Amino acid sequence: MVFESAEQFRKAVADYSCEYKTRLKLKPNDKKRVRVKCEDKKCKWLLFASIDKDSGDFVVKNYYLVHVCPQSAKNKLCTSKFVAEKFKDEIYLSTIYKIMGNSGIDRESQPGKTLFVYFYVCFDTLKRGWLEGCRKIIGFDGCFLKGSCKGELLVAVGRNGNQQMFPITWAAVDTETKHSWSFFLKYLIKDLNLGTGHGLTVMSDMQKGLVPTLCALLPDSEKRRYIRHIWSNWHQLWSGEERRKQFWRSAKSSFEVKFEDEMDKLNKLGNKICEDLLHYEKTTWCKAYFKEHSKCDIVENNICETFNSWILVARHKAIITMLEEIRHKIMNRNIAMRQFAETWISNISPMARLVLEENIDLARFCEVRFNGDIGYEILDGQYKHIVYIRKKTCTCRT
């Protein structure tokens, strides 16, 4: 018997072991030679194969075919990888039948044939939840599907009043392109009545086709960039711990004077270091230039990363199984969030309360001066801010 490689030989051994219910062990087991023996010490069954020096094929050189051991249902060679490879065609077709139902699918279709390209999901509960109770900010991201049906999952995630992630919609697509993002965004805009994006903030990294599609379909929205993506590109030229810390201080500066001071400090850490950073439009990654309508000053898109890791196990499964598991997780999370909200001791959310308490502690070091009308002048170290009571605003923008 001749095989192309040791890998093909091992697959044949696994097929034989599972078909005849025999317990076999491979030792030695490498690229040049494989010896297969029965685990029962009384059984003399033996199979040995190695590379032929002349042809380069993997050739069986010794075979004793008589088994005297009893059959066994336990088999170490019947691994999850072996089962998946053995039944992947049946699983694939079964999944496709569930998707298409009685819609005229060709029952003779071969595995690998494209039967659908995009699959968009948006539940009414999530749609109404975002419209009625979430901050007007949406993060976009894409992640790979790791199951038998390869592709990508495009996601849109918002933030609720407690600064937690709020999944809005997702779509399974074949590849991440301008066309797939356009398909996804058109349905999202229709479901959430976003129009041209006025009063909306969108966050994204430099995904393939996403940025130009956002500019085309949501031209009036505020665009923010994923700051870690900017950092990963920028620090390739400007590495170092002190530069990293100063980079984040600059990004998290909440007003322009503070930002300019931090950039001056950063400029001392390298020639033209600030020019390379300002190559990325500062209105997309610095808090000092963010608009205030979304009531959210995050500079990271970790809400999408959290969602992608939250559904990691589901992403290893077939399309329908994955979508069903995500639906179940969303249902359970909605119930858990409702129960959590019932434990609040006031109308202020827990995360907002933490921010308030931190600001109360910081306010002890500020000096307050009343202007005699409706405003206050606040001295905070070397910086001066104005608080407008009626507008409920402060020039510190925190």
C-alpha positions as CSV (number, residue, x, y, z in Angstrom):
1,M,0.0,0.0,0.0
2,V,1.3,3.4,-1.0
3,F,0.3,6.8,0.4
4,E,1.3,10.4,-0.6
5,S,2.3,11.4,2.9
6,A,2.3,10.4,6.6
7,E,-0.7,12.6,7.1
8,Q,-2.7,10.6,4.5
9,F,-1.5,7.4,6.1
10,R,-2.7,8.6,9.6
11,K,-6.2,9.4,8.2
12,A,-6.4,5.9,6.7
13,V,-5.4,4.4,10.1
14,A,-8.1,6.5,11.9
15,D,-10.8,5.4,9.4
16,Y,-9.8,1.8,9.9
17,S,-9.8,2.1,13.7
18,C,-13.2,3.7,13.8
19,E,-14.8,1.3,11.3
20,Y,-13.6,-1.9,13.0
21,K,-13.7,-0.5,16.6
22,T,-10.1,-1.2,17.4
23,R,-7.9,0.7,19.8
24,L,-4.6,1.5,18.1
25,K,-1.6,3.5,19.2
26,L,1.0,5.2,17.0
27,K,4.6,5.1,18.1
28,P,6.9,6.3,16.7
29,N,4.8,8.9,14.9
30,D,6.7,11.5,12.7
31,K,7.0,12.7,9.1
32,K,9.3,9.9,8.1
33,R,7.9,6.8,9.8
34,V,4.8,5.6,11.6
35,R,4.4,2.4,13.5
36,V,0.8,1.3,14.5
37,K,0.1,-1.3,17.1
38,C,-2.9,-2.6,19.0
39,E,-3.3,-1.3,22.5
40,D,-4.0,-4.8,23.7
41,K,-0.6,-6.3,24.6
42,K,-1.8,-9.9,23.7
43,C,-2.8,-8.8,20.1
44,K,0.0,-9.0,17.5
45,W,-1.6,-6.8,14.9
46,L,1.0,-4.5,13.5
47,L,1.3,-1.9,10.7
48,F,4.5,0.0,9.8
49,A,5.1,2.5,7.1
50,S,7.9,4.9,6.2
51,I,9.2,7.1,3.3
52,D,10.6,5.1,0.4
53,K,14.0,6.6,-0.4
54,D,13.6,6.0,-4.2
55,S,10.1,7.2,-4.9
56,G,9.5,9.5,-1.9
57,D,6.1,8.0,-1.3
58,F,4.9,6.8,2.1
59,V,4.9,3.0,1.8
60,V,3.6,0.2,4.1
61,K,6.6,-2.1,4.8
62,N,5.2,-4.4,7.5
63,Y,1.6,-5.5,8.1
64,Y,0.3,-8.2,10.4
65,L,-3.5,-8.2,9.8
66,V,-4.9,-10.6,12.4
67,H,-6.7,-9.1,15.4
68,V,-7.4,-11.2,18.5
69,C,-8.6,-8.4,20.8
70,P,-12.3,-7.6,21.5
71,Q,-13.9,-4.5,19.9
72,S,-14.2,-1.3,21.9
73,A,-16.4,1.8,21.7
74,K,-13.6,4.0,23.1
75,N,-11.1,5.3,20.5
76,K,-8.4,7.9,20.9
77,L,-8.1,8.4,17.2
78,C,-11.7,9.5,16.9
79,T,-11.0,13.1,17.8
80,S,-13.2,16.2,17.3
81,K,-11.1,17.1,14.3
82,F,-11.6,13.7,12.7
83,V,-15.4,13.8,13.3
84,A,-15.6,17.4,11.9
85,E,-13.7,16.4,8.8
86,K,-15.8,13.2,8.4
87,F,-19.2,14.9,8.6
88,K,-18.5,18.5,7.5
89,D,-20.4,18.0,4.2
90,E,-23.5,16.6,5.9
91,I,-23.4,19.4,8.5
92,Y,-23.0,22.1,5.9
93,L,-25.9,20.9,3.8
94,S,-28.1,20.5,6.9
95,T,-27.3,24.1,7.9
96,I,-28.1,25.4,4.4
97,Y,-31.5,23.5,4.3
98,K,-32.4,25.2,7.6
99,I,-31.5,28.6,6.3
100,M,-33.4,28.2,3.0
101,G,-36.3,26.0,4.1
102,N,-38.6,25.3,1.2
103,S,-37.5,28.3,-0.9
104,G,-36.4,26.3,-3.9
105,I,-32.9,25.3,-2.9
106,D,-31.3,22.8,-5.2
107,R,-31.0,19.6,-3.1
108,E,-28.2,18.5,-5.4
109,S,-26.0,21.5,-4.5
110,Q,-22.4,20.7,-3.8
111,P,-20.7,21.9,-0.6
112,G,-18.9,25.2,-1.1
113,K,-21.4,26.6,-3.5
114,T,-22.5,30.1,-2.5
115,L,-26.2,30.0,-1.5
116,F,-26.4,33.4,0.3
117,V,-23.9,36.2,0.8
118,Y,-25.3,38.5,3.6
119,F,-27.5,37.7,6.6
120,Y,-28.6,40.8,8.6
121,V,-30.1,40.6,12.1
122,C,-31.8,43.4,14.0
123,F,-34.4,42.6,16.8
124,D,-37.2,45.1,17.5
125,T,-36.4,45.1,21.2
126,L,-32.8,46.2,20.6
127,K,-33.9,48.8,18.1
128,R,-36.4,50.4,20.5
129,G,-34.0,50.1,23.3
130,W,-31.3,52.1,21.5
131,L,-33.8,54.7,20.3
132,E,-35.4,55.3,23.7
133,G,-32.6,54.8,26.2
134,C,-29.1,54.8,24.8
135,R,-26.5,57.4,24.1
136,K,-26.4,58.5,20.5
137,I,-23.1,56.8,19.7
138,I,-22.5,53.6,17.7
139,G,-19.3,51.7,17.3
140,F,-18.7,49.5,14.2
141,D,-16.3,46.6,13.9
142,G,-15.9,43.3,12.1
143,C,-14.6,39.9,13.3
144,F,-13.9,36.6,11.6
145,L,-16.1,33.5,11.8
146,K,-14.1,30.5,12.9
147,G,-16.5,27.7,12.1
148,S,-17.0,25.5,9.0
149,C,-18.7,28.4,7.2
150,K,-16.0,31.0,6.8
151,G,-16.8,34.7,6.6
152,E,-17.0,37.7,8.9
153,L,-19.5,39.2,11.3
154,L,-20.2,42.9,11.1
155,V,-21.5,44.4,14.3
156,A,-22.9,47.7,15.5
157,V,-22.8,48.3,19.3
158,G,-24.0,51.3,21.3
159,R,-23.7,52.4,24.9
160,N,-26.6,52.4,27.4
161,G,-27.1,54.9,30.2
162,N,-24.8,53.0,32.5
163,Q,-21.9,53.2,30.0
164,Q,-22.2,49.5,29.2
165,M,-22.3,47.9,25.7
166,F,-25.7,47.7,24.0
167,P,-25.7,45.4,21.0
168,I,-27.8,46.8,18.2
169,T,-27.4,44.7,15.1
170,W,-25.1,42.3,13.3
171,A,-24.7,40.7,9.9
172,A,-22.9,37.6,8.6
173,V,-21.1,38.4,5.4
174,D,-18.7,36.6,3.1
175,T,-15.9,39.3,3.2
176,E,-15.5,42.7,4.6
177,T,-15.7,45.1,1.7
178,K,-17.2,48.5,0.8
179,H,-20.2,46.7,-0.6
180,S,-20.9,44.6,2.5
181,W,-20.5,47.6,4.8
182,S,-22.9,49.5,2.5
183,F,-25.4,46.7,2.7
184,F,-25.1,46.6,6.5
185,L,-25.3,50.4,7.0
186,K,-28.3,50.9,4.7
187,Y,-30.4,48.5,6.8
188,L,-29.1,50.0,10.1
189,I,-30.0,53.5,8.9
190,K,-33.5,52.4,7.9
191,D,-34.1,50.5,11.2
192,L,-32.9,53.3,13.5
193,N,-34.2,56.2,11.3
194,L,-30.7,57.8,11.3
195,G,-31.2,59.8,8.1
196,T,-27.9,61.5,7.3
197,G,-26.6,61.0,10.8
198,H,-27.3,64.5,12.3
199,G,-26.8,64.3,16.1
200,L,-25.1,60.9,15.9
201,T,-21.5,59.9,16.7
202,V,-19.9,56.9,15.0
203,M,-16.7,55.1,16.0
204,S,-14.6,52.9,13.9
205,D,-11.1,51.9,13.0
206,M,-9.7,51.8,9.5
207,Q,-11.8,48.8,8.4
208,K,-11.8,47.9,4.7
209,G,-14.4,50.0,3.0
210,L,-16.0,51.2,6.3
211,V,-14.7,54.8,6.5
212,P,-15.7,55.9,2.9
213,T,-19.1,54.2,3.4
214,L,-19.8,56.1,6.6
215,C,-18.8,59.3,4.9
216,A,-21.2,58.6,2.1
217,L,-24.2,57.3,4.0
218,L,-23.9,59.3,7.2
219,P,-22.3,62.5,6.1
220,D,-23.6,64.7,9.0
221,S,-22.5,62.3,11.8
222,E,-19.5,63.0,14.0
223,K,-16.7,60.6,13.0
224,R,-14.3,59.2,15.7
225,R,-11.4,56.8,15.2
226,Y,-10.4,53.9,17.3
227,I,-7.4,55.4,19.2
228,R,-5.6,52.1,19.7
229,H,-5.5,51.6,16.0
230,I,-3.9,55.1,15.6
231,W,-1.5,54.2,18.5
232,S,-0.5,50.9,16.9
233,N,0.5,52.7,13.6
234,W,2.1,55.7,15.3
235,H,4.3,53.9,17.8
236,Q,6.0,51.9,15.1
237,L,8.1,55.0,14.5
238,W,7.8,56.5,18.0
239,S,8.2,53.7,20.6
240,G,9.0,54.1,24.2
241,E,7.1,54.1,27.5
242,E,7.3,57.9,28.1
243,R,6.0,58.6,24.6
244,R,3.2,56.1,25.1
245,K,2.1,57.8,28.3
246,Q,2.3,61.2,26.8
247,F,0.3,60.0,23.7
248,W,-2.6,58.9,26.0
249,R,-2.4,62.1,28.0
250,S,-2.8,64.1,24.8
251,A,-5.7,62.0,23.6
252,K,-7.6,62.3,26.9
253,S,-7.2,66.0,27.2
254,S,-10.7,67.4,27.6
255,F,-10.1,71.0,26.6
256,E,-7.9,72.7,23.9
257,V,-5.4,74.5,26.2
258,K,-4.7,71.2,28.0
259,F,-4.3,69.4,24.7
260,E,-1.8,72.1,23.4
261,D,0.2,71.8,26.7
262,E,0.4,68.0,26.4
263,M,1.4,68.2,22.7
264,D,4.2,70.6,23.7
265,K,5.5,68.1,26.2
266,L,5.2,65.3,23.5
267,N,7.1,67.5,21.0
268,K,10.1,67.4,23.3
269,L,10.3,63.6,23.0
270,G,11.3,63.5,19.3
271,N,11.9,65.6,16.2
272,K,8.6,66.0,14.2
273,I,6.9,63.5,16.6
274,C,3.8,65.7,16.8
275,E,3.6,66.2,13.0
276,D,3.4,62.4,12.6
277,L,0.6,62.2,15.2
278,L,-1.4,65.2,13.7
279,H,-1.3,63.4,10.4
280,Y,-4.5,61.8,11.9
281,E,-7.2,64.4,12.2
282,K,-7.3,65.5,15.8
283,T,-11.1,65.9,15.8
284,T,-11.4,62.1,15.4
285,W,-9.3,61.0,18.4
286,C,-8.9,63.8,21.0
287,K,-11.5,64.5,23.7
288,A,-11.0,68.2,23.5
289,Y,-12.5,68.3,20.0
290,F,-15.4,65.9,20.4
291,K,-18.9,67.2,20.0
292,E,-21.1,67.0,23.1
293,H,-24.5,65.7,21.7
294,S,-23.7,62.1,22.3
295,K,-22.9,62.7,26.0
296,C,-20.1,60.2,25.6
297,D,-16.4,61.0,25.5
298,I,-14.8,57.6,25.0
299,V,-11.7,57.4,22.8
300,E,-11.6,53.6,22.5
301,N,-14.0,51.3,20.7
302,N,-13.8,48.6,23.4
303,I,-17.6,48.2,23.3
304,C,-17.2,46.3,20.0
305,E,-14.2,44.4,21.2
306,T,-16.2,43.4,24.3
307,F,-19.1,42.1,22.2
308,N,-16.8,40.2,19.8
309,S,-15.1,38.4,22.7
310,W,-18.5,37.9,24.4
311,I,-19.7,35.8,21.3
312,L,-16.3,34.1,20.7
313,V,-17.6,30.6,21.4
314,A,-20.6,31.1,19.1
315,R,-18.3,32.3,16.3
316,H,-16.7,28.9,16.1
317,K,-20.1,27.3,15.2
318,A,-22.1,27.0,12.0
319,I,-24.1,30.0,10.8
320,I,-27.5,29.1,12.0
321,T,-26.2,27.7,15.3
322,M,-24.1,30.9,15.8
323,L,-27.0,33.2,15.2
324,E,-29.3,31.2,17.5
325,E,-26.7,31.2,20.3
326,I,-26.2,35.0,19.9
327,R,-30.0,35.5,20.1
328,H,-30.1,33.4,23.3
329,K,-27.3,35.4,24.8
330,I,-29.0,38.6,24.0
331,M,-32.3,37.5,25.5
332,N,-30.5,36.4,28.7
333,R,-28.6,39.6,28.9
334,N,-31.7,41.8,28.5
335,I,-33.3,40.0,31.4
336,A,-30.1,40.4,33.5
337,M,-29.9,44.1,32.7
338,R,-33.5,44.6,33.7
339,Q,-33.0,42.9,37.0
340,F,-29.8,44.9,37.6
341,A,-31.6,48.2,37.0
342,E,-34.2,47.2,39.6
343,T,-31.4,47.1,42.2
344,W,-30.4,50.8,41.6
345,I,-30.9,52.9,44.7
346,S,-31.5,56.2,42.8
347,N,-32.2,57.5,39.4
348,I,-28.5,57.9,38.8
349,S,-26.9,54.9,37.2
350,P,-24.0,53.2,39.1
351,M,-21.3,54.2,36.6
352,A,-22.5,57.8,36.6
353,R,-22.5,57.8,40.4
354,L,-18.9,56.7,40.4
355,V,-17.9,59.5,38.0
356,L,-19.8,62.0,40.2
357,E,-18.0,60.8,43.3
358,E,-14.7,61.1,41.6
359,N,-15.4,64.6,40.5
360,I,-16.6,65.5,44.1
361,D,-13.2,64.4,45.4
362,L,-11.3,66.4,42.7
363,A,-13.4,69.5,43.3
364,R,-12.0,69.8,46.8
365,F,-8.8,71.1,45.3
366,C,-10.5,73.7,43.1
367,E,-11.0,77.3,44.0
368,V,-14.5,78.7,43.2
369,R,-15.3,82.4,42.5
370,F,-18.8,83.7,41.8
371,N,-19.2,86.3,39.1
372,G,-22.3,87.9,40.7
373,D,-24.7,86.7,38.0
374,I,-25.2,83.1,36.7
375,G,-21.6,81.8,36.4
376,Y,-18.6,80.7,38.4
377,E,-14.9,80.9,37.7
378,I,-13.1,77.7,38.7
379,L,-9.3,77.6,39.3
380,D,-8.0,74.1,38.9
381,G,-4.2,74.3,39.3
382,Q,-2.8,76.3,36.4
383,Y,-6.0,76.2,34.5
384,K,-9.1,78.4,34.7
385,H,-12.7,77.3,33.8
386,I,-16.1,78.9,33.5
387,V,-19.3,77.2,34.8
388,Y,-22.6,78.3,33.3
389,I,-25.4,77.3,35.6
390,R,-28.3,77.7,33.2
391,K,-26.6,75.9,30.4
392,K,-25.2,73.3,32.8
393,T,-21.9,73.4,31.1
394,C,-18.2,73.9,32.0
395,T,-15.3,74.9,29.8
396,C,-13.3,71.9,31.2
397,R,-15.7,69.7,29.2
398,T,-15.3,66.7,31.6
